[in-house]
Amino acid sequence: MSIKPKYIACQDYRFSNNLNLNKVASNIDSVLLENFRGQNIVLRGIQSEKHNLPKDELIQLIVETGSDRYDLDNSNEVKVSDKDIDLFGLACKVIAPITLPILEGFHKYKPKSLERPQYRVDIWMIYDASKLENVEYSHSYYDAKARDGYVFKNPQKKTEALLGLIVIK
C-alpha cells in the first residue's frame, strides 16, 4: 500500500512577531483527528528546508522508503544520542490536539528556537506505534534521559510502519 500525502494550506505559518503556533497546530491536528482518531501513533515533524533534497523529492523518498533518513552522515542532523536511533517523535493516541508541543520544541524552546533562519515544520510523518520500539537514550544537549527515540522493529519493512504523511504547502 502506497501512502498518499495529505497537503494542507496553513496561512498562519509565517515567521513574524505574530506567529500563532496554536493556529498552526490546529490546522495539523484537524487532519490527524480526521484520519487517525483513536490510533496509537508516533508522530514525527521535520523541516524540509533543512534537508539536502528538494521538498518534492524528499516527500517521494519518504513515501518510497518509510523514512526521511536518506543520508546517515547528514551534517544538518543534530547528534543528541549515545545510541542508534531511526527517528525522533512523539508517541500518543490520537484523541485530542497533539502537535503544539512539537511545534514549540522547534520554535519556542532551546536549542532549536535559537536557529536562524527559522524553518517551518512542514512534513509530518505518522507511524504505527506497534511497529516501532522506543529507545531511551542520554540526550547530550540536556544531559538527561530522553524517551523520544525510536527504531523500526523490522527495518526491511519501514513503509509498513508509515501510516500517513501531512505536508504543509
Sequence and secondary structure as in RCSB ss.txt:
>XXXX:A:sequence
MSIKPKYIACQDYRFSNNLNLNKVASNIDSVLLENFRGQNIVLRGIQSEKHNLPKDELIQLIVETGSDRYDLDNS
NEVKVSDKDIDLFGLACKVIAPITLPILEGFHKYKPKSLERPQYRVDIWMIYDASKLENVEYSHSYYDAKARDGY
VFKNPQKKTEALLGLIVIK
>XXXX:A:secstr
     EEE  TT   STT  HHHHHHHHHHHHHHHHTT EEEEEEE GGGSSS HHHHHHHHHHHSSS   TT T
TS    SS  SEE EEEESSS  SHHHHHHHHTSTTGGG SS     EEEEEEGGGEEEEEEEETTTTEEEEEEE
EESSGGGHHHHEEEEEEE 
